[in-house]
Structures are given as structure tokens and as C-alpha cells.
Amino acid sequence: MSRAPYVSFRVTPTGRRANAADIVAAVEREIAAGGLPTGSRLPPVRVLEQQLGLSKNTAQVAYDELGARGLVETRAREGVFVAAPMVGIAAAAPVTSPPLPIVRPPALMKPENHRGGLAIGTVFIDPELLPSEKLAECARAVLKQPGLATLYDPQGFAPLREQIATRLNARGIDCEPDEVIVTTGSQQALDIVARSLEIRRVALETPVYAYAKLLFETLGLATTGLRLDPFDGIDLAAWDRALATARPGMLYTITSFHNPTGYSYTTRELLGVLELCARHGVAIVEDDWGSDMLSGSEYRPMLRVLGGRNVVYVNSFTKKLLPSLRVGFAVADRAIVPSLLAMKRLATLGNVWLSEAVVAEFLARGYYDGHLAQLQRELDARYAACLTALAELMPPGVRWTTPGGGPTLWLELPRGVAVEAVVAAVARHGVIIDERSAAFVGEPHLTGFRIGYAAHPPETLARGLAIVADAIRALM
Ligand SMILES: Cc1ncc(COP(=O)(O)O)c(C=O)c1O
């Protein structure tokens, strides 16, 4: 049985060292002032003697005297407790701490790992396709090195930052390891950027990765939605007007395999966006979760390459390696690294060295490119199977995007079929479609949802898509 925690009180010695009378006086004073409620456990004799440097038995003598005065009682094997007050002496009123004044939690979507159901919109990649064995091997190697790292680098494990910079250099991004900040997923990269901003308004595509939008809003930033139609592309003239009117200071953009639509900017659009942002004085944060999720070890162009060092670049290993490692990063020009890093340090001081060291080891062993190539072959097969299933199953009027990479595509319902009705109908058959209204800034201009073809074996996804197709047909 664990004992109750003991109370503490101040003993003021009358001589060079406290004596038993000093302890008696201190306890009496505290009880009279209401500082030791009835039932409080007094410090064990040994503890009090050790703390005050008393000779043996001094505390026991004091407690015996307090007992004789009826102020404390000794309970066998439990300790010495403040006795109930004598009749006529009111017990101190219990004090309850007031609740923490806090804002209401933002309405977050349900966690993606809906138990039991088939989540057909998830962005995660099937764990079967992730290199958990090789990562475990790297973890063992890291742990075998003599001693654990005792200190951490607030900016992130230096060998990992070097590996990241080298990989990005090979893709045309000029950056140095001291311009890489390792983060807890790219979500923390977005968080430190948002906390560092001097501006009050950001622009983002609508729809957009919902947790980026919610994060910006929660940190008090106003948002301007730039309409993205994944079937027609970007209306640069409309974006021009929106930027001129709203005057945001920053654009957050997902240029490759956009979440949730799967859309990838054309080169003309990338250049057009750069031109617009330059003209309107809008800085760019590029969330590049997808540029390396493309077959044949190819990768898509990035704004950070075309638009230069002022573009803040964000990416992550979490989807492609193992979500639980939570390793992402931001790349920023050296001039602004101190501000971003300060925000990270205030949040976490530094992140978990072990995760960072495991990813660094994985990269240093040259495992990553081989893994990506193998993963992409499997994703390509699943993508092709998904397109085939959609073509076979979906009734006329249903459209879908053809991203050709990344883990998801967008399914657009025929006019007149309400998304909510489809969501409710398929839920009755255990198929879960992610809540999607949080992804839009303002009123949704699309009527559809994300399909994650990377998360499930083709037969499983086809089973889910058949249920979706039946629901749509019934509602048409
Ligand atoms: C576009 C995009 N950016 C960033 C994130 C954050 O992911 P993580 O923190 O796991 O890197 C996600 C997660 O799904 C995402 O879809």
C-alpha cells in the first residue's frame, strides 16, 4: 500500500540547530493558521531529522509531545497525522482551485485510424509497404553505439541535417545543413513558421490540408482561400484579384499531389504563382509532402527551386518511412533560421534524438532511395488498380482526378448528390469517408472527397469503392 504524501512546514530554530521544542512550536503554529488540514501526514521522523540535520530521536520526541497535546495521532505502519480538531475549533474550509481559463478546442477531425471501419480517404501508406524491419535494424545499430547521446541539438541531429541538405542539393535546392530545422513531422514545421509570422493573414488553396488551415486559424491568423479546381487547374487571374483584395503576407501551398485533391501545379502555374506573389509582396511556404512520391525515381519541380531561397520549404519522412517516427523538417534561408528555431525551442527545447538518429542511419546506409523506388512501384500498381476499379464501378457523372503520384486522388460526385448523404450511407456498411468541410476556406465549391489508394490492398479498396458507387447510384 502506498502512503499518503507528507506535508511540509517551516521550522525556525531558536539556536544553531532546531530542537524538539522548535518542531512542536512549528506544527502548533501551522495547525492554528490552517496550514495543516486534519488528516495531513507529517514528514516521517527520518526525513525530518535528515532535512534539519537533527540528532536521532529529536523528531520522535517532538511528535510524542504533539501527540500528548492531542494535535497529532500515530497510525501503525502509516505515519503521524494531524488529528481532528477538538470540538469548538473549526476545521479549515477546503479550497478548490479554479479551472484553467482556456479556449474551446478547435473542431478537429476524428483520428484517421478509425477502428474496425475501412477508411478509404486516409493519406497514410499501408504499413505493409513501409520499411519497418530496416528501420528496426537502424534503431538497433544506433543503440549499439557506445552510450546514448546525452545532449540534443535544438535544430536537429546534425548528421541528419547534413543528409537532408545533401539530398535536397541533388534535387536543385541550394541549402546548407544549418538551414535545415528538423521538426516533429512537417506539422511542427508549419507551427513554427506560423508562430514566427509578423503578418496577420495567410492565403492558402481551398480546399487545403485541413490541419494547416486549422493551425493557422488557431494561432489567430486570418485566412484567404484561393480556389483550386483539380479538374480545371488554377485561375491565376482570380488568384491575382484575391491577393490584391485580401493582401495576405504569406501563401501556404502544396504544389505536388495536393492534399486533398491530388492536384499538381503545372510549370506554367508554378511560374504564375511566383510572379503573383512577387508582385503582391507575398512570401511563400511550400509544403512539399509529395514531390518525391512519383515513379521511376523522378520528382516534380518545386517552388523552392524556381523561386529561390526566400521560399520556405517543408517536407517530412513520416508518410514514407514510418508515421510513428514523426520526423519532418523545414528549410529556410539562414537569415530567418534564428526566429524559426526560437519557436521550436520554446515548444520542445529539442526533439527526440533517437528518432532523428534512426532516420539519419537509414539515409546514411543508402536505404532511402531503394525504399522509395520499391514503394513507388507498389503505389503505381495500386493507383492503376484504383483507376480501373473507379472506371468499372462508378456511375456516369462521377469524376476523379488522375494525380499519377502521391497517395490520394479526389472523387467528385455528380451534381445533386450530397456528400453528407453518401458519407452517411457508406458508414452503415463500415466505410469511412473523412469529414472534409474543414478543408475548405468558406463554402465548398467541390462536392466530393479524397480516396487514399496507398492505404489498402487493391481488393480491399475496390470493396470500399463498390459500396461508395452503390450509395451514389441510390442517391442519384
Ligand atoms: C499536405 C500535408 N502536409 C503536412 C502534413 C503533416 O504531416 P506530418 O506531420 O506527419 O509530416 C500532412 C499530413 O497528412 C499533409 O497531408
The ligand as an SDF file (V2000), in Angstrom:
LIG
                    3D

 16 16  0  0  0  0  0  0  0  0999 V2000
   -0.0060   18.1480  -47.0540 C   0  0  0  0  0  0  0  0  0  0  0  0
    0.4140   17.7340  -45.6940 C   0  0  0  0  0  0  0  0  0  0  0  0
    1.3380   18.4480  -45.0520 N   0  0  0  0  0  0  0  0  0  0  0  0
    1.7460   18.1250  -43.8070 C   0  0  0  0  0  0  0  0  0  0  0  0
    1.2170   17.0600  -43.1490 C   0  0  0  0  0  0  0  0  0  0  0  0
    1.7090   16.7580  -41.7670 C   0  0  0  0  0  0  0  0  0  0  0  0
    2.2650   15.5180  -41.7110 O   0  0  0  0  0  0  0  0  0  0  0  0
    3.4620   15.0950  -40.7890 P   0  0  0  0  0  0  0  0  0  0  0  0
    3.4530   15.9970  -39.6010 O   0  0  0  0  0  0  0  0  0  0  0  0
    3.1660   13.6910  -40.4630 O   0  0  0  0  0  0  0  0  0  0  0  0
    4.7060   15.2660  -41.6070 O   0  0  0  0  0  0  0  0  0  0  0  0
    0.2440   16.2720  -43.7730 C   0  0  0  0  0  0  0  0  0  0  0  0
   -0.3620   15.1280  -43.0920 C   0  0  0  0  0  0  0  0  0  0  0  0
   -1.1680   14.4150  -43.5870 O   0  0  0  0  0  0  0  0  0  0  0  0
   -0.1680   16.6290  -45.0680 C   0  0  0  0  0  0  0  0  0  0  0  0
   -1.0970   15.9180  -45.7020 O   0  0  0  0  0  0  0  0  0  0  0  0
  1  2  1  0
  2  3  1  0
  2 15  2  0
  3  4  2  0
  4  5  1  0
  5  6  1  0
  5 12  2  0
  6  7  1  0
  7  8  1  0
  8  9  2  0
  8 10  1  0
  8 11  1  0
 12 13  1  0
 12 15  1  0
 13 14  2  0
 15 16  1  0
M  END
$$$$
